[in-house]
Amino acid sequence: MRVGIPEKWDTEYDVVVVGWGSAGTAAAVTAHDQGAKVLILEKMADGGGNTRICGGNIIIPKGKEFIEYLDILSFQTTEREIIEIFVEEAMKNGEWIREMGGEVQVFTPLEVAYPTMIAGAGFPNVRGAETVVKYNIKGTLEEGKPSQRLWKFLSGLVAKRKIKVLTSTPAKELISSPGGEITGVIAESEGKTISIKARQAVILTCGGYENDPRMKWDYLPVKPAMFLGTPGNTGDGIRMVQKIGGDIWHMTRLSCLIGFQAPGFEAAFWVSFLSEGFIFVDKYGRRFVNEAGIEIHEYYRELSHFDVEKMEFPRVPLWAIFDEPTRRRGPLSRGTAGYNRDLYNWSLDNSAEIAKGWILQGKTAAELAGKVSVDPRILEETIARYNQYCRAGKDEDFGRAREDLRDLKPPLYAIQLWPALINTQGGPRRDKESRVLDPEGKPIPRLYAAGELGSIWGYLYQGACNIGEGLVFGRIAGKNAAAEKPRS
Ligand SMILES: Cc1cc2nc3c(=O)[nH]c(=O)nc-3n(C[C@H](O)[C@H](O)[C@H](O)COP(=O)(O)OP(=O)(O)OC[C@H]3O[C@@H](n4cnc5c(N)ncnc54)[C@H](O)[C@@H]3O)c2cc1C
């Protein structure tokens, strides 16, 4: 732990915010508007993190019953008083955006994808689910994808206030006084170490550990897990907090879809299906789930089955097998969200990806099985059985709904898929005031955290709550940091 005040600080601010995404912006802007001189440190060449490439959905619940819903989802992993504050403040997310000069609109999905739970409550049978309403920043697709509009709005708030941002400047370490107060940050800029004094407080908003292979292997229930978002989120904030004696929570929690890991790409491509002609099979060619009934953030539950006989995760990787109408229906990776969104245009009919060998094709199930190294008899049997259920209108094995059943006729296609993280939820344990706590539950003086770094989502996750949470606890952290008595 680095203790004590450097002989000479390189620079000083009232509030230092580490990481520039949704939480960092809300924190910096709020602290600034309360009169603090604010610095943002951003590791990457540009800000935005996962925020700028996400789906852009923001939760604004329409009633306090949302507290019950989240309390049930949290399964006692987050104190109710934290959930209460979250809901109270999340109901004001729209108001805050308007105050800041933006406007919101209710989110409506562009296409019907399978599974379909993207629009409303992830867990529709839970009490309070009817209060889930997702919004995005008002605008059309021509004006930008939802998260492009979100980041344009958020980064504009920082620019308008001329808040100082140091990009390509990762924070490395927190500095604390002998009494345990956080006094500043050590960062790296252009190969040099710089010390930055924080007269009032430090706010950590530097994301999760989606791109830290070791932490993922240690903590996550499914292995390996690829990532869909920014390569910049490597758990730095978690290590910094551990080093000064902070507690951590929710480390095993994740939001996990399925993705294709293309050669030469750092992040995975988010894959979803626009038509019902598809199934998932494990490494051995067997179905294992109602493919159209998975809550999209919770794929890991289905994929984390571990076979103790074989000592492996038989569903990692899995194969999606799909038919010609599905191939033609639209791109398997739609480019609305994810780090690769701006790096690659997936072809509309998936033909370019067939040509590249990313999608494999077979005139028969047996031919396809040969290409994906599955026993042809098993894959043929799996498809024949599934087709029989489709004809009968009843999936006897996994209960896929009648309207989601369509038999698979050749030619058939396959794509290899992996668990693919939207994000991780774990990090520094915090209280309702966004203060980082030590293992005894005591706040570490002058240290705050917000966003997906130690988010409040400790068990099940409701979509659109990460951005919603970043805005809420970013505002709370910014307000409290700016209210700290400045040290001389
Ligand atoms: C494909 C995809 C779709 C999603 N869709 C949605 C959605 O529709 N709604 C929703 O609510 N959530 C969604 N999420 C999740 C959501 O985007 C994130 O949880 C949220 O953006 C996190 O915001 P944040 O401010 O905490 O972190 P981020 O926006 O990730 O920002 C963290 C920043 O910290 C920086 N950083 C990291 N380490 C350091 C360091 N040492 N020093 C300085 N800076 C550092 C990073 O470079 C990054 O810029 C999605 C995520 C993905 C990947």
The ligand as an SDF file (V2000), in Angstrom:
LIG
                    3D

 53 58  0  0  0  0  0  0  0  0999 V2000
  -22.6550   -5.0560  -25.8120 C   0  0  0  0  0  0  0  0  0  0  0  0
  -23.1180   -4.4150  -24.5360 C   0  0  0  0  0  0  0  0  0  0  0  0
  -24.4330   -3.9900  -24.4260 C   0  0  0  0  0  0  0  0  0  0  0  0
  -24.8740   -3.4100  -23.2320 C   0  0  0  0  0  0  0  0  0  0  0  0
  -26.1330   -2.8750  -23.1690 N   0  0  0  0  0  0  0  0  0  0  0  0
  -26.5320   -2.2380  -22.0420 C   0  0  0  0  0  0  0  0  0  0  0  0
  -27.7680   -1.5320  -22.0090 C   0  0  0  0  0  0  0  0  0  0  0  0
  -28.4770   -1.4090  -23.0050 O   0  0  0  0  0  0  0  0  0  0  0  0
  -28.1370   -0.9590  -20.8130 N   0  0  0  0  0  0  0  0  0  0  0  0
  -27.3600   -1.0450  -19.6910 C   0  0  0  0  0  0  0  0  0  0  0  0
  -27.7610   -0.5440  -18.6390 O   0  0  0  0  0  0  0  0  0  0  0  0
  -26.1630   -1.6520  -19.7250 N   0  0  0  0  0  0  0  0  0  0  0  0
  -25.7110   -2.2150  -20.8750 C   0  0  0  0  0  0  0  0  0  0  0  0
  -24.4700   -2.7920  -20.9210 N   0  0  0  0  0  0  0  0  0  0  0  0
  -23.6120   -2.6910  -19.7330 C   0  0  0  0  0  0  0  0  0  0  0  0
  -23.1220   -1.2560  -19.5920 C   0  0  0  0  0  0  0  0  0  0  0  0
  -22.6770   -0.7950  -20.8460 O   0  0  0  0  0  0  0  0  0  0  0  0
  -21.9640   -1.0950  -18.6110 C   0  0  0  0  0  0  0  0  0  0  0  0
  -22.1590   -1.8290  -17.4540 O   0  0  0  0  0  0  0  0  0  0  0  0
  -21.8340    0.3970  -18.2630 C   0  0  0  0  0  0  0  0  0  0  0  0
  -21.5490    1.1220  -19.4540 O   0  0  0  0  0  0  0  0  0  0  0  0
  -20.7400    0.6170  -17.2430 C   0  0  0  0  0  0  0  0  0  0  0  0
  -20.5230    1.9870  -17.0970 O   0  0  0  0  0  0  0  0  0  0  0  0
  -19.2990    2.4400  -16.2390 P   0  0  0  0  0  0  0  0  0  0  0  0
  -19.2650    3.9190  -16.3260 O   0  0  0  0  0  0  0  0  0  0  0  0
  -19.3450    1.7940  -14.9180 O   0  0  0  0  0  0  0  0  0  0  0  0
  -18.0470    1.7840  -17.0080 O   0  0  0  0  0  0  0  0  0  0  0  0
  -17.5150    2.0150  -18.4790 P   0  0  0  0  0  0  0  0  0  0  0  0
  -18.4860    2.7500  -19.3140 O   0  0  0  0  0  0  0  0  0  0  0  0
  -17.0200    0.7250  -18.9970 O   0  0  0  0  0  0  0  0  0  0  0  0
  -16.2840    2.9940  -18.2390 O   0  0  0  0  0  0  0  0  0  0  0  0
  -15.1620    2.5890  -17.4960 C   0  0  0  0  0  0  0  0  0  0  0  0
  -13.9700    3.3530  -18.0280 C   0  0  0  0  0  0  0  0  0  0  0  0
  -12.8670    3.1790  -17.1170 O   0  0  0  0  0  0  0  0  0  0  0  0
  -11.6830    3.1160  -17.8920 C   0  0  0  0  0  0  0  0  0  0  0  0
  -10.6170    2.5190  -17.0760 N   0  0  0  0  0  0  0  0  0  0  0  0
  -10.3850    1.2220  -16.7850 C   0  0  0  0  0  0  0  0  0  0  0  0
   -9.3010    1.1100  -15.9980 N   0  0  0  0  0  0  0  0  0  0  0  0
   -8.8330    2.3610  -15.7760 C   0  0  0  0  0  0  0  0  0  0  0  0
   -7.7290    2.9030  -15.0600 C   0  0  0  0  0  0  0  0  0  0  0  0
   -6.8620    2.1240  -14.4030 N   0  0  0  0  0  0  0  0  0  0  0  0
   -7.5370    4.2440  -15.0620 N   0  0  0  0  0  0  0  0  0  0  0  0
   -8.3810    5.0660  -15.7520 C   0  0  0  0  0  0  0  0  0  0  0  0
   -9.4290    4.6080  -16.4670 N   0  0  0  0  0  0  0  0  0  0  0  0
   -9.6730    3.2760  -16.4710 C   0  0  0  0  0  0  0  0  0  0  0  0
  -12.0900    2.2990  -19.1050 C   0  0  0  0  0  0  0  0  0  0  0  0
  -11.1860    2.4790  -20.1560 O   0  0  0  0  0  0  0  0  0  0  0  0
  -13.4830    2.8540  -19.3820 C   0  0  0  0  0  0  0  0  0  0  0  0
  -13.4470    3.9320  -20.2940 O   0  0  0  0  0  0  0  0  0  0  0  0
  -23.9760   -3.3100  -22.1220 C   0  0  0  0  0  0  0  0  0  0  0  0
  -22.6490   -3.7100  -22.2560 C   0  0  0  0  0  0  0  0  0  0  0  0
  -22.2030   -4.2350  -23.4510 C   0  0  0  0  0  0  0  0  0  0  0  0
  -20.7590   -4.6230  -23.5800 C   0  0  0  0  0  0  0  0  0  0  0  0
  1  2  1  0
  2  3  1  0
  2 52  2  0
  3  4  2  0
  4  5  1  0
  4 50  1  0
  5  6  2  0
  6  7  1  0
  6 13  1  0
  7  8  2  0
  7  9  1  0
  9 10  1  0
 10 11  2  0
 10 12  1  0
 12 13  2  0
 13 14  1  0
 14 15  1  0
 14 50  1  0
 15 16  1  0
 16 17  1  0
 16 18  1  0
 18 19  1  0
 18 20  1  0
 20 21  1  0
 20 22  1  0
 22 23  1  0
 23 24  1  0
 24 25  2  0
 24 26  1  0
 24 27  1  0
 27 28  1  0
 28 29  2  0
 28 30  1  0
 28 31  1  0
 31 32  1  0
 32 33  1  0
 33 34  1  0
 33 48  1  0
 34 35  1  0
 35 36  1  0
 35 46  1  0
 36 37  1  0
 36 45  1  0
 37 38  2  0
 38 39  1  0
 39 40  1  0
 39 45  2  0
 40 41  1  0
 40 42  2  0
 42 43  1  0
 43 44  2  0
 44 45  1  0
 46 47  1  0
 46 48  1  0
 48 49  1  0
 50 51  2  0
 51 52  1  0
 52 53  1  0
M  END
$$$$
